[in-house]
């Protein structure tokens, strides 16, 4: 319901000129943080940490820790806990992406390099129109 109401909002819209100097930043040819590092830090490392934590490290609660040390906790229970951990990570990532993109759509300001993205360097100074 919340996403339907956010989708109905038009967001921040303003006219801008493609000859506006404040929008004419150069495109980054090399990203500051590579995509593979983002995937490792946001997805692979948390999954690995959670799997190691749930499968090989004793639980924190005193009753469960005692069961772990006595060997009464089966692998099916450990795998169930790992499954719940992975579902939690998936929910956290999905909600982060959803909320971030919702706010991007809600605010709706143009990117700093938008003129170069759309027109390229050669066409920027020959256009003098306002885009909605």
For each residue, the residues with C-beta under 8 A, 3 or more apart:
1: 4 5
2: 5 6
3: 6 7 98 102
4: 1 7 8
5: 1 2 8 9
6: 2 3 9 102 105 106
7: 3 4 105
8: 4 5
9: 5 6 106
10: 13
11: 105 106 107 108
12: 106 107 108 109
13: 10 108 132
14: 109
15: 130 131 132
16: 20 23 110 130 131
17: 20 128 129 130
18: 23 115 118 119 124 127 128 129 131
19: 124 125 127 128
20: 16 17 23 24 115
21: 24
22:
23: 16 18 20 110 112 113 114 115
24: 20 21 113 115 116 124
25: 112 113 116
26: 113 116
27: 113 116 117
28: 31 32 113
29:
30:
31: 28 34 35
32: 28
33: 37 38
34: 31 37 38
35: 31 38 39
36: 39 40
37: 33 34 40 41
38: 33 34 35 41 42
39: 35 36 42 43 44
40: 36 37 43 44 45
41: 37 38 45
42: 38 39 45 46 93
43: 39 40 46 47 89 93
44: 39 40 47 48
45: 40 41 42 48 49
46: 42 43 49 50 89
47: 43 44 50 51 86 89
48: 44 45 51 52
49: 45 46 52 53
50: 46 47 53 54 82 85 86 88 89
51: 47 48 54 55 82 85 86
52: 48 49 55 56 57
53: 49 50 56 57 85
54: 50 51 57 78 81 82 85
55: 51 52 78 79 82
56: 52 53
57: 52 53 54
58: 64 65 68 69
59: 64 65 68 81
60: 64 65
61: 64 65
62: 65 66
63: 66 67
64: 58 59 60 61 67 68 73
65: 58 59 60 61 62 68 69
66: 62 63 69 70
67: 63 64 70 72 73
68: 58 59 64 65 71 72 73
69: 58 65 66
70: 66 67
71: 68
72: 67 68
73: 64 67 68 77 78
74: 77 78
75: 78 79
76: 79 80
77: 73 74 80 81
78: 54 55 73 74 75 81 82
79: 55 75 76 82 83
80: 76 77 83 84
81: 54 59 77 78 84 85
82: 50 51 54 55 78 79 85 86
83: 79 80 86 87
84: 80 81 87 88
85: 50 51 53 54 81 82 88 89
86: 47 50 51 82 83 89 90
87: 83 84 90 91
88: 50 84 85 91 92
89: 43 46 47 50 85 86 92 93
90: 86 87 93 94
91: 87 88 94 95
92: 88 89 95 96
93: 42 43 89 90 96 97
94: 90 91 97 98
95: 91 92 98 99
96: 92 93 99 100
97: 93 94 100 101
98: 3 94 95 101 102
99: 95 96 102 103
100: 96 97 103 104
101: 97 98 104 105
102: 3 6 98 99 105 106
103: 99 100 106 107
104: 100 101 107 108
105: 6 7 11 101 102 108
106: 6 9 11 12 102 103
107: 11 12 103 104
108: 11 12 13 104 105
109: 12 14
110: 16 23 114
111: 114 117
112: 23 25
113: 23 24 25 26 27 28 116 117
114: 23 110 111 117 118
115: 18 20 23 24 118 119 124
116: 24 25 26 27 113 119 120 121 124
117: 27 111 113 114
118: 18 114 115
119: 18 115 116 123 124 127
120: 116 123 124
121: 116 124
122: 126
123: 119 120 126 127
124: 18 19 24 115 116 119 120 121 127
125: 19
126: 122 123
127: 18 19 119 123 124
128: 17 18 19
129: 17 18
130: 15 16 17
131: 15 16 18
132: 13 15
